[in-house]
Amino acid sequence: MSDRGEVVLRAEKLCKVYPSQGGDLEILRGVDLLVHRGELISIMGASGVGKSTLLNLLGTLDQPTAGRLWIHDTDVLALPADRLAEFRNRHLGFVFQVHHLLPEFSALENVMMPALIGRRRGTEVERRATDLLVRVGLEDRLHHRPGELSGGECQRVAMVRALVLQPQVVLADEPSGNLDEDTSARMHALIRSLARDFDQAFVIMTHDRALAESADRMGRLEAGRLHFPTDSRPGESP
């Protein structure tokens, strides 16, 4: 990934404070992050440090207490709720530790779901969904439901679902957390190849050091701040 790559996500001074009986609980204390097209970024940190909170803010699933966020050139926090939901569906992809596939639908239908929600139908969507499933080795599982798939296969379907609308960035929260060691290694290799082959940006919250170290940049979330110890590019480290 080139330093001159297009910026697809920019966060500035993101803060998140939760009120509690014992006083305000400050989870994030001014997080800055730049993500370039095709870049694979991992973020590590202890349990409870705020990785999922940060992912929810970057994914516009929650609002920060303070700070700003741009996806490509859109100031997403300025969008009204109805437009924000539409924007999120179109420009962001999500992969979680639990795949969240709909059990009554086939793998192909699950992958097509973001397009159907966005009222995008037709053979083009089905063709892209099929091509992606073939790309990740699921050509014989297109019409199988989640209950008929292994854990690794379900997670590959979830990964493809996140990519079907060609989002600006895919946000992943422990994507290999429920997989065994061998299946996790295959998932890590798949993420790297998808980032490379589709020039796709990924931001991954993980405890898995092997996955974290395979990224282009590895950050650590500590005491509410995001650090990139080996990277001193402006806006990307304290």
PLY file of the C-alpha trace (Angstrom):
ply
format ascii 1.0
element vertex 238
property float x
property float y
property float z
element edge 237
property int vertex1
property int vertex2
end_header
0.00 0.00 0.00
1.46 3.33 -1.08
1.74 6.34 1.22
0.11 8.31 -1.59
-3.03 6.15 -1.53
-6.41 7.81 -1.33
-7.65 8.45 2.22
-10.92 6.56 2.71
-11.42 7.21 6.44
-10.24 10.04 8.66
-11.03 10.33 12.36
-9.97 13.33 14.42
-9.98 13.53 18.23
-12.73 10.95 18.73
-13.84 10.85 22.36
-16.43 8.70 24.08
-17.63 9.30 27.62
-20.29 7.28 29.39
-21.98 8.78 32.48
-22.10 6.54 35.53
-23.06 6.83 39.19
-19.40 7.09 40.12
-18.74 9.86 37.59
-18.07 10.05 33.89
-16.29 7.03 32.39
-13.92 8.19 29.65
-13.38 5.31 27.21
-11.73 7.10 24.28
-9.63 10.24 24.77
-9.03 11.79 21.38
-8.37 9.06 18.83
-6.86 10.07 15.48
-6.77 7.67 12.55
-6.12 7.83 8.80
-6.94 4.84 6.60
-5.84 4.64 2.97
-7.38 2.64 0.17
-6.02 -0.89 0.12
-4.52 -0.58 3.60
-4.89 -3.30 6.23
-4.76 -1.87 9.76
-4.95 -3.91 12.95
-5.70 -2.50 16.38
-4.87 -4.47 19.51
-5.63 -3.79 23.15
-6.68 -5.46 26.38
-10.27 -6.54 26.91
-12.43 -3.60 27.94
-10.02 -0.98 26.62
-12.52 0.30 24.04
-11.77 -1.52 20.77
-15.41 -2.33 20.09
-16.39 1.19 21.12
-13.94 2.59 18.60
-15.20 0.27 15.88
-18.78 1.35 16.57
-17.78 5.01 16.27
-15.82 4.46 13.05
-18.76 2.50 11.67
-21.29 5.23 12.66
-23.15 2.68 14.78
-22.68 5.05 17.73
-22.00 8.76 18.07
-18.84 10.14 19.71
-19.01 12.53 22.63
-16.60 14.74 20.69
-14.52 14.56 17.52
-15.06 14.33 13.78
-15.22 11.53 11.23
-15.01 11.53 7.45
-15.61 8.55 5.20
-13.91 9.45 1.93
-14.96 13.09 1.63
-18.23 12.92 3.59
-18.55 14.42 7.07
-20.68 11.53 8.27
-21.51 12.94 11.70
-23.27 15.83 9.99
-25.68 13.52 8.16
-29.28 13.17 9.42
-30.18 9.73 10.79
-32.02 8.49 7.70
-29.23 9.49 5.33
-26.59 8.12 7.72
-28.20 4.67 7.70
-28.24 4.66 3.90
-24.64 5.91 3.75
-23.48 3.24 6.22
-25.09 0.47 4.19
-23.48 1.67 0.99
-19.99 2.70 2.10
-19.09 0.56 5.13
-18.76 -3.19 5.54
-18.80 -5.04 8.85
-17.49 -8.41 10.01
-17.95 -9.47 13.63
-16.76 -12.37 15.77
-20.23 -13.91 15.41
-21.16 -14.05 11.74
-24.80 -12.88 12.17
-25.98 -14.69 9.06
-29.73 -15.02 8.64
-30.47 -18.74 9.19
-33.45 -18.94 6.82
-31.47 -17.67 3.81
-28.80 -19.31 1.69
-25.18 -18.19 1.58
-25.84 -16.36 -1.70
-28.95 -14.64 -0.31
-27.07 -13.60 2.83
-24.33 -12.04 0.74
-26.89 -10.18 -1.36
-28.73 -8.83 1.70
-26.96 -5.42 1.93
-27.81 -4.78 -1.71
-31.42 -5.82 -1.18
-31.69 -3.57 1.86
-30.33 -0.76 -0.29
-32.99 -1.59 -2.92
-30.38 -2.75 -5.39
-31.60 -5.80 -7.25
-30.95 -7.58 -10.50
-28.47 -9.89 -12.09
-25.49 -7.57 -11.49
-25.78 -7.91 -7.70
-26.28 -11.66 -7.89
-23.33 -12.00 -10.25
-21.00 -10.07 -7.94
-22.19 -12.03 -4.89
-21.63 -15.30 -6.73
-18.20 -14.24 -7.98
-17.12 -13.29 -4.46
-18.32 -16.59 -2.98
-16.41 -18.44 -5.68
-13.37 -16.25 -4.94
-13.33 -17.45 -1.31
-13.81 -21.10 -2.23
-17.54 -21.48 -1.59
-18.68 -22.28 -5.12
-20.27 -25.51 -3.84
-22.02 -23.79 -0.94
-23.99 -21.03 -2.71
-27.38 -22.45 -1.84
-26.54 -23.90 1.59
-28.03 -22.25 4.66
-25.80 -21.28 7.62
-26.82 -24.37 9.57
-25.32 -26.49 6.81
-21.98 -24.65 6.83
-18.92 -24.91 9.09
-17.86 -22.02 11.30
-15.09 -21.06 8.90
-17.46 -21.19 5.93
-19.98 -18.98 7.72
-17.26 -16.45 8.48
-16.19 -16.43 4.82
-19.80 -15.74 3.84
-19.86 -12.87 6.36
-16.62 -11.50 4.89
-18.04 -11.61 1.37
-21.27 -9.96 2.55
-19.18 -7.06 3.87
-17.55 -6.66 0.44
-20.54 -7.01 -1.88
-21.25 -3.27 -2.21
-17.56 -2.41 -2.61
-17.39 -0.30 0.58
-14.82 2.38 1.30
-13.63 0.40 4.32
-14.42 -2.91 6.04
-14.48 -2.80 9.86
-13.88 -6.15 11.55
-14.21 -7.00 15.25
-12.31 -10.20 16.16
-13.14 -11.84 12.79
-11.27 -15.03 13.67
-12.14 -15.08 17.36
-14.48 -18.07 17.14
-12.30 -20.13 14.81
-9.72 -22.81 15.53
-6.05 -22.13 14.88
-5.89 -23.59 11.37
-9.13 -21.95 10.24
-7.98 -18.65 11.75
-4.75 -18.81 9.74
-6.76 -19.35 6.56
-9.02 -16.42 7.46
-5.97 -14.18 8.02
-4.58 -15.15 4.62
-7.97 -14.49 3.04
-8.19 -11.00 4.55
-4.71 -10.13 3.28
-5.48 -11.38 -0.21
-8.81 -9.53 -0.36
-7.14 -6.30 0.73
-4.52 -6.73 -1.99
-6.69 -8.05 -4.81
-9.59 -5.61 -4.37
-7.54 -2.63 -3.13
-9.83 -2.84 -0.10
-9.19 -1.02 3.18
-9.65 -3.03 6.39
-9.57 -1.91 10.03
-9.48 -4.94 12.33
-9.88 -5.00 16.10
-8.21 -8.15 17.35
-6.54 -10.02 20.20
-4.83 -12.28 17.68
-1.19 -11.24 17.43
-0.60 -13.28 14.27
-3.41 -11.44 12.51
-2.31 -8.09 13.94
1.30 -8.51 12.84
0.25 -9.45 9.31
-1.30 -6.00 8.81
0.33 -3.06 7.04
0.20 -1.15 10.34
-0.47 -2.40 13.85
-1.85 0.00 16.43
-2.51 -0.39 20.12
-5.35 1.14 22.08
-4.25 2.01 25.61
-5.75 4.36 28.19
-8.21 5.64 25.62
-5.57 6.61 23.06
-4.47 4.94 19.84
-0.74 4.49 19.26
1.16 3.25 16.22
4.60 2.58 17.72
6.40 1.89 14.45
4.63 4.52 12.35
5.19 8.28 12.70
3.19 9.55 9.76
1.18 12.68 10.57
-2.26 12.05 12.01
-1.54 8.37 12.58
0.38 8.38 15.83
0.33 10.52 18.96
0 1
1 2
2 3
3 4
4 5
5 6
6 7
7 8
8 9
9 10
10 11
11 12
12 13
13 14
14 15
15 16
16 17
17 18
18 19
19 20
20 21
21 22
22 23
23 24
24 25
25 26
26 27
27 28
28 29
29 30
30 31
31 32
32 33
33 34
34 35
35 36
36 37
37 38
38 39
39 40
40 41
41 42
42 43
43 44
44 45
45 46
46 47
47 48
48 49
49 50
50 51
51 52
52 53
53 54
54 55
55 56
56 57
57 58
58 59
59 60
60 61
61 62
62 63
63 64
64 65
65 66
66 67
67 68
68 69
69 70
70 71
71 72
72 73
73 74
74 75
75 76
76 77
77 78
78 79
79 80
80 81
81 82
82 83
83 84
84 85
85 86
86 87
87 88
88 89
89 90
90 91
91 92
92 93
93 94
94 95
95 96
96 97
97 98
98 99
99 100
100 101
101 102
102 103
103 104
104 105
105 106
106 107
107 108
108 109
109 110
110 111
111 112
112 113
113 114
114 115
115 116
116 117
117 118
118 119
119 120
120 121
121 122
122 123
123 124
124 125
125 126
126 127
127 128
128 129
129 130
130 131
131 132
132 133
133 134
134 135
135 136
136 137
137 138
138 139
139 140
140 141
141 142
142 143
143 144
144 145
145 146
146 147
147 148
148 149
149 150
150 151
151 152
152 153
153 154
154 155
155 156
156 157
157 158
158 159
159 160
160 161
161 162
162 163
163 164
164 165
165 166
166 167
167 168
168 169
169 170
170 171
171 172
172 173
173 174
174 175
175 176
176 177
177 178
178 179
179 180
180 181
181 182
182 183
183 184
184 185
185 186
186 187
187 188
188 189
189 190
190 191
191 192
192 193
193 194
194 195
195 196
196 197
197 198
198 199
199 200
200 201
201 202
202 203
203 204
204 205
205 206
206 207
207 208
208 209
209 210
210 211
211 212
212 213
213 214
214 215
215 216
216 217
217 218
218 219
219 220
220 221
221 222
222 223
223 224
224 225
225 226
226 227
227 228
228 229
229 230
230 231
231 232
232 233
233 234
234 235
235 236
236 237
